[in-house]
Amino acid sequence: MSTLLWQKAGVEVDERIQRFLAGDDVVLDREFLRYDIRASREHARGLAAIDILTADEFARIDGVLTRLDDDVAQGRFVLDERYEDGHSAIEAVLIEALGDTGRRIHTGRSRNDQVLVATRLWLRDMLAALRDACVECARVALGRAEAEMLQPMPGYTHLQRAVVSSTGAWWTTWAEAFTDDAIRACQTADWIDADPLGTAAGYGVNLPLPRRETGAALGFARMQGPGYAQLSRGKFEMAALEALGAALLDVRRLAWDLSLFTTAEFDFVALPARYVTGSSIMPNKRNPDAIELLRASYAAVAAARTEIEHILSLPTGYHRDLQFTKGPAVRGMRHGLAALALVPELMRSLEWRVGPLEAALDPSMYATDLAVDLARSGTPFREAYVQAADPSRWAAGDPVASLQARVSPGAPGAPALDPIRARLDAVDR
């Protein structure tokens, strides 16, 4: 490992302890390294603006950082055990290339605000990816809802057949759910859009750093105060995981439906072959493994959020415990987004088995229609309910006519897709 940034006289470095202190930082910081490089460039630009760096020194630092960023992007530079973390790697590269000029880069900043700003920039991109995935899911669902609003299927409560519904109504559920999830991703991104760079170790520095200009160059909406910048570490990661978790809760419900609908007992849905696997011993099996792992994916995100929450039992100021928030944040966001990325194509390509759908519509499922019709003709509803509960009055009905008669706003006879589309369009810009 290269010389440690904090190494000085009187400090003893024990390799075993140092390995524990560094933990997985070298691997995890690969996720954040290009964001750290970007923030370092703007920090150097700010130092030049207050004459800590000359214009020539900034230009040389900018050139080295640009080459390093390109090397990272192309795989020519890989963060490894030569370095304590990504921050030390950037500084080491600058010093190797520029000598004392490289040693000036850390003026006015701490590794605390370095990790904060890199994480914040990364979280913004993760939330943008979450928004895009949810928008795509919602658009697929909207398209299928329009096309299938009068395709009958059973509607269930308590997993028992309840009323006639439609596949279009089922799709409308997911259109609205994923629209909400996209909006929540945007709201969370807006909330965390605060620049911590220049807060140093949480108490500011005795330099007139151009924090507003630096933050604007990094695309931040506002500046964050030094003390709260430290308190927000972990808290903001939890918020992003909560937004992702909300979408994966909807994925879990959708996956549960498909898990049931693909069984022989229901036989409502045919999955594309690429979403199923076989058994290692039973030749007849086609297992919906991808669906089941989508169903389980919320657990990984929820666990990551909980792990961070337990770390945050801390007083004000920076504490090394916070290093352990990186791992769950990266694992949770990466796993959840990878799962969500599979959902739009699944939604596009699943096929309904119309015969079993319509065969499952038994006469009892028209009882609610009968009760409402009796009430509309003047029978008190509670009496109409009792009359409609008599099985002798049940008869097979016309499922499409039942759907067309369901004219309360948002029901299949009066679908309200335009408001959902308008909300989706507002967030998809």
C-alpha positions in Angstrom: 0.0 0.0 0.0 1.3 3.5 -0.8 2.1 6.0 1.9 -1.1 6.8 3.8 -2.6 10.3 3.4 -2.7 10.7 7.2 0.7 9.1 8.0 3.0 11.3 10.1 5.6 11.1 12.9 4.3 9.3 15.9 1.8 7.2 14.0 2.4 3.4 13.9 0.9 1.5 11.0 0.0 -2.1 11.7 -0.7 -4.0 8.5 -3.4 -6.2 10.1 -5.2 -3.3 11.7 -4.8 -1.3 8.5 -6.5 -4.1 6.5 -9.4 -3.9 8.9 -9.6 -0.1 8.7 -9.5 -0.1 4.9 -12.0 -2.9 4.6 -13.6 -3.1 1.2 -12.9 0.5 0.4 -10.6 -0.2 -2.6 -13.3 -2.3 -4.2 -16.3 -0.2 -3.3 -14.5 3.0 -4.3 -14.4 1.7 -7.9 -18.1 2.6 -7.9 -17.3 6.2 -6.9 -13.9 6.9 -8.4 -15.0 8.8 -11.5 -17.4 10.9 -9.4 -14.4 11.7 -7.0 -12.3 12.7 -10.0 -15.0 15.0 -11.2 -15.4 16.7 -7.8 -11.6 17.0 -7.5 -11.5 18.9 -10.7 -14.1 21.4 -9.5 -12.4 21.7 -6.1 -9.1 22.5 -7.9 -10.9 25.0 -10.1 -12.2 26.6 -6.9 -8.7 26.8 -5.4 -7.5 28.5 -8.5 -10.4 31.0 -8.2 -9.0 32.1 -4.7 -5.4 32.0 -5.8 -4.3 28.9 -3.9 -3.5 27.4 -7.3 -2.2 29.3 -10.3 -3.9 29.1 -13.6 -1.0 26.9 -14.9 -1.2 24.6 -11.9 -4.9 24.2 -12.3 -4.5 23.4 -16.0 -1.9 20.7 -15.2 -4.1 19.2 -12.5 -7.1 19.3 -14.9 -5.0 17.5 -17.5 -3.9 14.7 -15.2 -7.5 14.3 -13.9 -8.9 14.1 -17.4 -6.4 11.4 -18.4 -7.1 9.5 -15.2 -10.8 9.7 -15.8 -10.3 8.3 -19.3 -8.0 5.6 -18.0 -10.6 4.5 -15.4 -13.4 4.6 -18.1 -11.4 2.5 -20.5 -10.2 0.0 -17.8 -6.5 1.0 -18.0 -6.5 2.2 -14.4 -8.1 -0.1 -11.8 -8.2 0.8 -8.2 -6.4 -1.9 -6.2 -4.5 -2.6 -3.0 -1.7 -0.2 -3.8 -4.1 2.5 -2.4 -6.0 2.9 0.8 -9.0 4.1 -1.0 -10.1 6.1 -4.1 -9.2 9.5 -2.5 -5.6 8.4 -1.9 -5.4 7.0 -5.4 -6.3 10.3 -7.0 -3.9 12.2 -4.9 -1.1 9.7 -5.5 -1.6 9.9 -9.3 -1.4 13.7 -9.1 1.7 13.7 -7.0 3.4 11.2 -9.2 2.7 13.3 -12.3 3.0 16.8 -10.8 5.1 16.7 -7.6 4.3 19.6 -5.3 1.5 20.8 -7.5 -0.3 17.5 -6.9 0.3 17.9 -3.2 -1.8 21.1 -3.3 -5.0 19.4 -4.3 -6.1 18.6 -0.8 -6.0 22.2 0.5 -9.3 23.1 2.0 -11.0 19.7 1.9 -11.2 16.5 3.9 -11.8 12.9 2.8 -15.1 13.4 4.6 -16.4 15.9 2.0 -14.7 14.0 -0.8 -16.7 10.8 0.0 -19.9 12.8 0.6 -19.8 14.6 -2.7 -18.8 11.5 -4.7 -21.6 9.5 -3.0 -24.1 12.3 -3.6 -23.3 12.5 -7.3 -23.6 8.7 -7.6 -26.9 8.7 -5.8 -28.3 11.3 -8.2 -27.4 9.0 -11.1 -28.8 6.0 -9.3 -32.1 7.8 -8.7 -32.2 8.9 -12.4 -31.8 5.3 -13.4 -34.6 4.3 -11.0 -36.9 7.0 -12.5 -36.1 5.8 -16.0 -36.8 2.2 -15.2 -40.1 3.0 -13.5 -41.2 5.3 -16.4 -40.5 2.4 -18.8 -42.5 0.0 -16.7 -45.4 2.5 -16.4 -45.5 3.1 -20.2 -45.5 -0.6 -21.0 -48.4 -1.0 -18.5 -50.3 2.0 -20.0 -50.1 0.6 -23.5 -51.3 -2.8 -22.5 -54.1 -1.3 -20.3 -55.5 0.6 -23.3 -55.4 -2.5 -25.6 -56.8 -4.9 -23.1 -59.4 -2.9 -21.0 -62.3 -5.2 -22.1 -60.4 -8.6 -22.0 -62.1 -10.4 -19.1 -60.3 -12.0 -16.2 -61.3 -12.9 -12.7 -60.8 -10.3 -10.0 -59.8 -11.6 -6.6 -59.9 -10.6 -3.0 -58.5 -12.9 -0.3 -57.3 -15.1 -3.2 -60.9 -16.0 -3.8 -62.9 -15.2 -7.0 -64.7 -12.0 -6.4 -65.9 -10.1 -9.5 -65.4 -9.9 -13.2 -62.3 -7.7 -14.0 -60.1 -7.3 -17.0 -56.4 -7.7 -17.9 -56.6 -4.0 -18.8 -57.6 -3.1 -15.3 -54.7 -5.3 -14.0 -52.3 -3.4 -16.2 -53.7 0.0 -15.0 -52.7 -0.9 -11.5 -49.1 -1.2 -12.5 -49.2 1.9 -14.7 -50.3 4.0 -11.7 -48.0 2.2 -9.2 -44.8 2.7 -11.3 -45.8 6.3 -12.1 -45.9 6.9 -8.4 -42.5 5.2 -8.0 -41.0 7.4 -10.7 -42.3 10.5 -9.0 -40.9 9.4 -5.7 -37.5 8.8 -7.3 -37.5 12.4 -8.5 -38.7 13.8 -5.2 -35.9 11.9 -3.4 -33.3 13.2 -5.9 -34.6 16.7 -5.3 -34.3 16.3 -1.6 -30.7 15.0 -1.7 -29.6 17.6 -4.3 -27.3 19.4 -1.9 -23.6 20.1 -2.3 -21.3 19.0 0.6 -18.0 19.8 -1.1 -16.1 22.4 0.9 -17.5 21.4 4.3 -14.3 19.6 5.0 -14.4 17.6 8.2 -17.7 19.2 9.2 -16.5 22.6 10.5 -15.5 24.5 7.3 -12.1 25.9 6.6 -10.4 29.3 6.9 -10.4 29.9 3.2 -13.0 31.7 1.1 -13.9 28.6 -1.0 -16.3 29.5 -3.8 -18.7 26.8 -2.7 -21.7 28.1 -4.6 -19.8 28.3 -7.9 -18.3 24.9 -7.3 -21.6 23.3 -6.5 -23.3 24.9 -9.5 -20.5 23.4 -11.7 -21.3 20.0 -10.3 -25.0 20.6 -11.0 -26.2 20.9 -7.4 -29.3 22.9 -6.6 -28.2 24.2 -3.2 -25.3 24.2 -0.7 -25.2 22.1 2.4 -24.0 23.3 5.7 -20.9 21.7 7.3 -22.5 20.1 10.3 -25.5 18.7 8.5 -23.3 17.4 5.7 -21.9 14.9 8.2 -25.3 14.0 9.6 -26.7 13.5 6.1 -24.3 10.7 5.3 -26.2 7.4 5.5 -29.5 9.3 5.9 -29.5 10.2 2.2 -28.5 6.7 1.1 -31.4 5.4 3.2 -33.8 7.7 1.4 -32.5 6.5 -2.0 -32.9 2.9 -0.9 -36.4 3.6 0.3 -37.4 5.0 -3.1 -35.9 2.0 -4.8 -37.7 -0.3 -2.2 -41.0 1.3 -3.0 -40.7 0.3 -6.6 -39.5 -3.2 -5.7 -42.5 -3.7 -3.4 -44.6 -3.2 -6.5 -42.4 -5.6 -8.4 -42.8 -8.1 -5.6 -46.6 -7.9 -5.9 -46.5 -8.2 -9.7 -44.2 -11.2 -9.4 -46.5 -12.8 -6.9 -49.4 -12.5 -9.3 -47.4 -14.0 -12.1 -46.2 -16.8 -9.8 -49.8 -17.7 -9.2 -51.0 -17.1 -12.7 -48.4 -19.4 -14.3 -49.3 -22.4 -12.2 -51.3 -25.2 -13.8 -54.1 -24.4 -11.3 -54.6 -20.9 -12.8 -52.9 -21.3 -16.2 -53.6 -17.6 -17.0 -50.1 -16.6 -18.2 -47.5 -17.9 -20.5 -44.0 -16.6 -19.7 -41.3 -16.2 -22.4 -38.9 -19.2 -22.3 -36.0 -16.9 -21.3 -37.7 -16.2 -18.0 -38.0 -19.9 -16.9 -35.6 -22.6 -16.1 -35.7 -26.4 -15.8 -35.4 -28.8 -12.9 -32.2 -30.7 -12.4 -34.1 -33.9 -11.8 -37.7 -33.4 -13.0 -37.8 -33.3 -16.8 -41.3 -32.0 -16.9 -40.6 -28.8 -15.0 -40.5 -25.2 -16.3 -39.8 -23.1 -13.2 -40.4 -19.3 -13.1 -37.1 -18.7 -11.3 -36.6 -15.2 -12.7 -40.0 -14.2 -11.3 -39.3 -15.7 -7.9 -36.0 -13.9 -7.7 -37.7 -10.6 -8.7 -40.1 -11.3 -5.9 -37.2 -11.8 -3.4 -35.3 -8.7 -4.5 -37.0 -6.3 -2.2 -35.4 -8.1 0.7 -31.9 -7.2 -0.5 -32.8 -3.5 -0.7 -34.7 -3.5 2.7 -31.7 -5.2 4.3 -29.3 -2.7 3.0 -31.4 0.2 4.3 -31.7 -1.5 7.7 -27.9 -2.1 7.9 -27.3 1.6 7.3 -30.0 2.6 9.8 -28.2 0.6 12.5 -24.9 2.2 11.8 -26.4 5.7 12.2 -26.7 5.4 16.0 -24.1 8.1 16.4 -23.6 11.6 17.9 -22.9 14.6 15.7 -19.7 14.9 13.7 -17.8 12.4 11.6 -17.2 8.8 12.9 -15.4 6.0 11.2 -18.5 3.8 11.6 -19.9 5.7 8.6 -17.4 3.9 6.3 -19.7 0.8 6.7 -22.5 2.7 4.9 -20.8 2.3 1.6 -21.2 -1.4 1.2 -24.9 -1.7 1.8 -25.7 1.4 -0.3 -23.8 -0.1 -3.3 -25.1 -3.6 -2.9 -28.7 -2.5 -2.4 -28.8 0.0 -5.2 -27.0 -2.2 -7.7 -29.1 -5.3 -6.9 -32.4 -3.5 -6.9 -31.8 -1.6 -10.2 -30.6 -4.8 -11.9 -33.8 -6.5 -10.9 -36.0 -3.6 -12.0 -34.2 -3.5 -15.4 -35.7 -7.0 -16.2 -39.3 -5.9 -15.5 -40.3 -3.8 -18.6 -39.4 -6.6 -21.1 -41.2 -9.1 -18.9 -44.3 -6.9 -18.9 -44.1 -6.5 -22.7 -43.7 -10.1 -23.5 -46.0 -12.1 -21.2 -49.0 -13.6 -22.9 -52.4 -14.2 -21.5 -54.1 -17.5 -21.9 -57.6 -16.2 -22.9 -59.4 -19.6 -22.6 -58.5 -20.3 -18.9 -59.1 -16.6 -18.0 -62.6 -16.7 -19.3 -63.3 -20.2 -18.1 -62.6 -19.0 -14.5 -65.5 -16.6 -14.6 -68.2 -18.5 -12.7 -71.8 -17.2 -12.2 -71.1 -16.1 -8.6 -68.9 -13.4 -9.9 -71.9 -11.5 -11.3 -73.6 -11.3 -7.9 -72.2 -7.8 -7.1 -73.5 -6.6 -10.5 -76.9 -8.0 -9.6 -76.9 -6.3 -6.2 -76.0 -2.9 -7.7 -78.7 -3.3 -10.4 -81.3 -4.1 -7.8 -80.2 -1.0 -5.8 -80.4 1.2 -8.9 -84.0 0.0 -9.4 -85.0 1.2 -5.9 -84.3 -1.8 -3.7 -82.4 -0.7 -0.5 -78.8 -1.9 -1.0 -78.7 -4.1 2.2 -81.9 -5.9 0.9 -80.5 -6.1 -2.6 -77.3 -7.6 -1.1 -79.3 -10.4 0.6 -81.2 -11.2 -2.6 -78.1 -11.2 -4.7 -76.4 -13.6 -2.2 -79.0 -16.3 -3.0 -77.2 -18.8 -5.3 -80.4 -19.6 -7.1 -80.3 -16.1 -8.6 -76.8 -16.5 -10.0 -76.5 -17.1 -13.7 -73.7 -16.9 -16.2 -73.4 -13.4 -17.6 -71.7 -11.5 -20.4 -68.3 -10.6 -19.0 -67.7 -7.8 -21.6 -71.1 -6.3 -20.8 -70.3 -6.5 -17.1 -67.0 -4.6 -17.7 -68.7 -2.0 -19.9 -71.3 -1.4 -17.2 -68.6 -0.7 -14.6 -68.7 3.1 -15.2 -67.4 4.5 -11.9 -64.4 6.7 -12.9 -61.3 4.5 -13.3 -63.3 1.3 -13.7 -63.1 -0.7 -17.0 -66.2 1.0 -18.4 -64.8 4.4 -17.7 -61.0 4.0 -17.6 -59.0 7.0 -16.4 -55.7 6.5 -18.1 -55.2 10.1 -19.2 -54.5 11.4 -15.6 -51.9 8.7 -15.1 -50.3 9.5 -18.5 -50.2 13.2 -17.6 -48.4 12.5 -14.3 -46.0 10.2 -16.1 -45.3 12.8 -18.9 -44.5 15.4 -16.2 -41.9 13.2 -14.6 -40.5 11.8 -17.9 -38.6 14.9 -19.1 
